[in-house]
Every structure is written in C-alpha cells, then in structure tokens.
Amino acid sequence: MSNFSSLIKSIQDVMRQDTGVDGDAQRISQLTWLLFLKVFDALEEELELTRDTYGSPIPEALRWRNWAVDAEGMTGETLLDFVNGQLFPALKGLRADAQRDPRAYVVRGVFEDAYNYMKSGHLLRQVINKLNGIDFNRQAERHQFNDLYEKILKDLQSAGNAGEFYTPRAVTQFMVDQTNPQLGERVLDPATGTGGFLVCAIEHLRKQVHTAAQDAQLQASIFGVEKKQLPHMLCVTNLMLHGIEVPSNIRHDNTLVRPLRDYTAADRVDVVLTNPPFGGIEEPGIEQGYPADVRTKETADLFLVLIKHILKPGGRAALVLPDGTLFGEGVKTRIKEQLLNECNLHTIVRLPNGVFSPYTGIKTNLLFFTKGDPTQHVWYYEHPYPLGVKNYNKTKPIRLEEFDAEKAWWGSAADGFAGRVENERAWKVSIEKIKAEGFNLDQKNPHAADVVSHDPKTLLAEHARLQREAQALRDQLKAILSQSLGANA
C-alpha cells in the first residue's frame, strides 16, 4: 500500500510540472481517464482468456496494450497528437447503447466530457510508464489498489467544491448495513458521485453470492446516475475495480431532468441509497417535470420527491439530508407531508457537526424510510462524538465502529422496531405532534440538557423558529381581538 501511495504521489508530482494541468481536480480527472483505460484493458485480458468469442469495443490500435505499454513507445508531440487527434475523438464517438453494446456504452460515457489536460507529451509518457507499474491482473495488487482508490477519492477534499461527490465511508457503510439490500433487489443511487454507496452495496451483496447465476444477479442489480463528468468517471472505474464487469447501468446524466410522469413500473427500484447535493439549484424548467404542489428548484428537495416516487411498494431508502430540509417551510412542508403520508419514516439519525468537514459545516441527518404504510411515529437517534473528540476533521473522520450503539439499538423492521427503547440518545415523536408543528421534523432530544450554541447556522435556525412562534402568537391575538370587537359591535 505504501508503494502504491508513493507511486500516485510521484504521478501527481509529474503532473504538477505540466502547464496544462491546473489544480487537484484536473490532476484527478487526468489520472482517472488513464486509470480507466488501464483497468479496462486488464479486465479485457481476463475476458479473452475465459471467453473465446470476446471482442473489444475499442479499436485495436487504441487499446492500452497497443500504445501505452511500451515504455520506449510514443512520446512528445507524437503522443499528444495521438491522444488528442485519435484516441479521444474515437472513444467519444463510439456508437453504442446500453443494451446492444454495453461495453462501448460505458467507454463512451466515460470519455464524452473528458479531456486530456496535459500539454507535454514527454511528461504524459512519464505518467503512463509509472501507471504501468501496477498489475491489475494480480489479485493482491488489485485488492490493495481498491484501498488506494479510496485515497484518491479523499484527495477530492482539496479540489474546490468537489467534496460534494464524497460521503465518508463509515456513513455509507452504516446506511447500507441498516437498509440491508438483498440479492435480486434493484439498488439505485440517483446522485452517485464517486460511487461510495454502490461500492458498499456491492460488498454487502457479494456476501450472498455462491453461484455464477447469483453473480449475474449482482451484476445486473446496481444502478446509478451522475451529472458531472469527473465523479462519473471515478464511479465507473471504482465499480470495475469492485467486480462490476460492465457498469453500463451507471449513466452520465442528471436524474432530475426526466419528468416524474415518465417513470413506469419497470423503472422502480427496491433500495435507494444516496447523498443528494445540498444547497444546489437546478436549471430553469426542470421543476416543470414535477407535480405543481411540490415544484421547486432546490436540488435536495426534488431528489426527495423523486426517491419517494421511484421506490417500489415496500421499497427502502436511506439518504443524507441537511437540517434545513427538516425544519423548512413552504414547498418543503408539502414534500414532508407527502413523504409521511406515503412512507413510513421510521428513523432519523442526527449527526453532529463536522461529519462532512471540510466540505460543509451544515448539520446533517440520515433518513430511513419504507414506502407503503404511512408514518405513525418517528424514532430519532442522536449520534454523539466519541469520548474525547470535539469535532471531526480530515485527519480524524467519523469511524464505522462509532455506529455500534445505533446498530445494537436498531431492532427489526419485521416487528415494527418493537424492541426499541428510549434512552439519553434515542426518542420517539408521534405523527400527531409532527403534524401539529407544521410537519417540522427538526425535533430536539428531550433527554438532553439545553446547551448554548454559538454556531451561526444553529442560531439562525433558532431565530427562525422563534419568529414563527411569535407570528403564531400575533395571529392568535388578532383573532381574539377580532372576535371581541365583533361581539361588542
């Protein structure tokens, strides 16, 4: 692992010498399309050994083995001319669809918005030669590289706002564990980012695979959509490294563009696992594809409407949402009302500050719900910091073992979580109370002592709550005065 880490660092150092590569996001993008082609070629070598009729979707001269492997091969302007004038145009122009030629579809999807940022063919040759030091056909190296790939994803922390693509592994693992996908179920992340949720789901499902037929079920059960090119490219490569032979169900698209009415029964899924972008605003016109009473341009709100709609009856969802969705009013209230009427929102895990540092300081929540029966009550669990920890950060992130207490408390959906009990971290709120408070899901822990917060977002939320209460009292007073004046008239 240390050798791989130093290898990637040395590649990034070479890229820093190139005048065409500007910043971490471009370095990661450049590294990822190269990695994709090398991983794709390694997987093709395996397929050629096991399938006599296998044919590559990539033209022979453009396959990695035929232009990149020779350390003394093309370099300088010759290499640049090849990459920019032949490789990219050919891969972007592959004619294929997901059903008839899924491998070509995957390659085209990866390259359709990708770019070669490097301007020095000599430096590009150095990078390629260093990558050729990794042998993806050796299982031991491939397994180690899976871990290294996690490091590459974490490097997005310094790539501007690219942190929106990354959810801490401990959070994705906990959400998958508690949702418990089963072999044969369709699993979807409609905002895949780099594929963290899907990788966890694959690892979870692989434990249930014992035959070739079951492996085929797994291969066909993973679905995702990602709007931006860099995370889509990372996601597709990530899934190939984790055993999805042809990740053609991972589309490079905006999930929200498709009108809700266009979804049929065949599009519905059993499990949704996702972290929709916080605070995003969709381009004008997208909201027209949604019912008039829940139209909004806010990305996270539209995703909540979509997820509720796309789940099969009995389908399960786990998603990350900010505090603002919980206490928000207007359209947010109508969305929450519909969610509670159509789904059983059985659990909200309230995460502390810093889980998504350094991307955002916004407090976040994990929502778990099942489509079908309406909500009768919502269980809350307040996730504490570990002993001695005051905040999470890049070097000290949240860890999976911290969720052991939640897992021990969780119980079973089969009996309606009858075994759950209230404690200093867990409490239950009735649907009647939530309705009476205008479908406000921002319910405080009744067992916790009042703590004075100096966090600006917390103070603003409290200010908004007090304003609502004050306005309600003014309205009551006006009503009382009107009645009194009317009676005396």
C-alpha positions, 0 to 999 in steps of 0.5 A: 500500500505504501508503494502504491501511495508513493507511486500516485504521489510521484504521478501527481508530482509529474503532473504538477510540472505540466502547464496544462494541468491546473489544480487537484481536480484536473490532476484527478480527472487526468489520472482517472481517464488513464486509470480507466483505460488501464483497468479496462484493458486488464479486465479485457485480458481476463475476458479473452482468456475465459471467453473465446468469442470476446471482442473489444469495443475499442479499436485495436490500435487504441487499446492500452496494450497497443500504445501505452505499454511500451515504455520506449513507445510514443512520446512528445508531440507524437503522443499528444497528437495521438491522444488528442487527434485519435484516441479521444475523438474515437472513444467519444464517438463510439456508437453504442447503447446500453443494451446492444453494446454495453461495453462501448456504452460505458467507454463512451460515457466515460470519455464524452466530457473528458479531456486530456489536460496535459500539454507535454507529451514527454511528461504524459509518457512519464505518467503512463510508464509509472501507471504501468507499474501496477498489475491489475491482473494480480489479485493482491495488487488489485485488492490493495489498489481498491484501498488506494482508490479510496485515497484518491477519492479523499484527495477530492477534499482539496479540489474546490467544491468537489467534496460534494461527490464524497460521503465518508465511508463509515456513513455509507457503510452504516446506511447500507448495513441498516437498509440491508439490500438483498440479492435480486433487489434493484439498488439505485443511487440517483446522485452517485458521485464517486460511487461510495454507496454502490461500492458498499452495496456491492460488498454487502451483496457479494456476501450472498453470492455462491453461484455464477447465476447469483453473480449475474444477479449482482451484476445486473442489480446496481444502478446509478446516475451522475451529472458531472463528468469527473465523479462519473468517471471515478464511479465507473472505474471504482465499480470495475475495480469492485467486480462490476464487469460492465457498469453500463447501468451507471449513466452520465446524466442528471436524474432530475431532468426526466419528468416524474410522469415518465417513470413506469413500473419497470423503472422502480427500484427496491433500495435507494441509497444516496447523498443528494447535493445540498444547497444546489439549484437546478436549471430553469424548467426542470421543476416543470417535470414535477407535480405543481404542489411540490415544484421547486428548484432546490436540488435536495428537495426534488431528489426527495420527491423523486426517491419517494416516487421511484421506490417500489411498494415496500421499497427502502431508502436511506439518504443524507439530508441537511437540517434545513430540509427538516425544519423548512417551510413552504414547498418543503412542508408539502414534500414532508407531508407527502413523504409521511403520508406515503412512507413510513419514516421510521428513523432519523439519525442526527449527526453532529457537526463536522461529519462532512468537514471540510466540505460543509459545516451544515448539520446533517441527518440520515433518513430511513424510510419504507414506502407503503404504510404511512408514518405513525411515529418517528424514532430519532437517534442522536449520534454523539462524538466519541469520548474525547473528540470535539469535532471531526476533521480530515485527519480524524473522520467519523469511524464505522465502529462509532455506529455500534450503539445505533446498530445494537439499538436498531431492532427489526423492521419485521416487528415494527422496531418493537424492541426499541427503547428510549434512552439519553440518545434515542426518542420517539415523536408521534405523527400527531405532534409532527403534524401539529408543528407544521410537519417540522421534523427538526425535533430536539432530544428531550433527554438532553440538557439545553446547551448554548450554541454559538454556531451561526447556522444553529442560531439562525435556525433558532431565530427562525423558529422563534419568529414563527412562534411569535407570528403564531402568537400575533395571529392568535391575538388578532383573532381574539381581538377580532372576535371581541370587537365583533361581539361588542359591535 
